[in-house]
Amino acid sequence: MIELYHFAFSTCSQKTRLVLAEKGLDFVSREVDIVIGEQQHDPAYVKLNPKHVVPTLVHDGRVLVESSLIIKYLDDAFPDPPMRPRDAAGRYAVDFWLKRVDEELHPAAPVVTFAVGPRKLLLQQPVEVREASLAAIPDPKARAERRSVLEHGVKAPEFAGALGVFLDSIDAVESDLASQTWLSGDRFGLADATVLPYVLRLEHLAMDPLLSVAARPRLADWLARIKALPSYATAVEAWSAPAAVEMLRSNGKAVWADVEPLTLRR
Ligand SMILES: N[C@@H](CCC(=O)N[C@@H](CS)C(=O)NCC(=O)O)C(=O)O
């Protein structure tokens, strides 16, 4: 039996759900509201995931954390269909994407997200509620960044750099897709499932011009092909409440005039 502790819009949850769906694996859903509900800090959940983050996957009683390791575990434990190439070079290329996302793109994601998407909503909370949420973030750097982007939005000093990490990553996707159809080789695989949620995040924040055919044609085609996959409907679309997407996009549109100049850096 598989249980997944996850959140609808969390990038790391989306990638894990995509891999589960590609492999046709059912799971018991345990939703952890990490934005308003703050359920990632519940002592019972922290026992499973000491970093206070989602996802956590429990397979036959074995508790697994760290989404990159979870999806590799799933690919090993449930090899059909395989989501990594067999050859060493192909596996290296997939691991390289997973590492790049863990070390660079993922740490930039909360900065870009919270400066735009749920910021207005969180600023409406009573100060003591917001302060308690900030105080509960265990990593001091992440806590300071969250405070800064909630206070200053896209004008926060951290924002341009974090957006730059996204731009570097989508440029790298565009470049990788020059020589292959998918980031993981000849079929949708772990690297694609890992990168997709961050590209989708830009779309959810109404930064569509960055993803257009004119700007990055191979990325645009890759995104359209992923959206046509049955696993996308099950793992991403079904969890993306239209009202929440609308709220994120409308907040994104409201700040695009300030964001656009930061995307024209080269
Ligand atoms: N390295 C971890 C990162 C997990 C992570 O940062 N998850 C985010 C959602 S994508 C989270 O739970 N954040 C909690 C918070 O913002 O308080 C993984 O890959 O599983």
The ligand as a Tripos MOL2 file, in Angstrom:
@<TRIPOS>MOLECULE
LIG
   20    19     1     0     0
SMALL
NO_CHARGES

@<TRIPOS>ATOM
      1 N1         14.0060   18.5640   -0.7340 N.3       1 LIG1
      2 C1         12.6160   18.3990   -0.3950 C.3       1 LIG1
      3 C2         11.9410   19.7480   -0.4800 C.3       1 LIG1
      4 C3         10.4670   19.6720   -0.1400 C.3       1 LIG1
      5 C4          9.8240   21.0370   -0.0490 C.2       1 LIG1
      6 O1         10.4960   22.0620    0.0740 O.2       1 LIG1
      7 N2          8.4900   21.0220   -0.0870 N.am      1 LIG1
      8 C5          7.7450   22.2690   -0.0010 C.3       1 LIG1
      9 C6          6.6050   22.2440   -0.9960 C.3       1 LIG1
     10 S1          7.1770   22.0170   -2.6620 S.3       1 LIG1
     11 C7          7.1530   22.4020    1.3760 C.2       1 LIG1
     12 O2          6.6320   21.4570    1.9240 O.2       1 LIG1
     13 N3          7.2330   23.5970    1.9840 N.am      1 LIG1
     14 C8          6.7040   23.8280    3.2930 C.3       1 LIG1
     15 C9          6.6870   25.2680    3.6560 C.2       1 LIG1
     16 O3          6.7930   26.1080    2.7560 O.co2     1 LIG1
     17 O4          6.5290   25.5650    4.8330 O.co2     1 LIG1
     18 C10        11.9640   17.4000   -1.3500 C.2       1 LIG1
     19 O5         12.3790   17.3540   -2.5130 O.co2     1 LIG1
     20 O6         11.0800   16.6430   -0.9280 O.co2     1 LIG1
@<TRIPOS>BOND
     1     1     2 1
     2     2     3 1
     3     2    18 1
     4     3     4 1
     5     4     5 1
     6     5     6 2
     7     5     7 1
     8     7     8 1
     9     8     9 1
    10     8    11 1
    11     9    10 1
    12    11    12 2
    13    11    13 1
    14    13    14 1
    15    14    15 1
    16    15    16 2
    17    15    17 1
    18    18    19 2
    19    18    20 1
@<TRIPOS>SUBSTRUCTURE
     1 LIG1         1 GROUP 0 **** ****
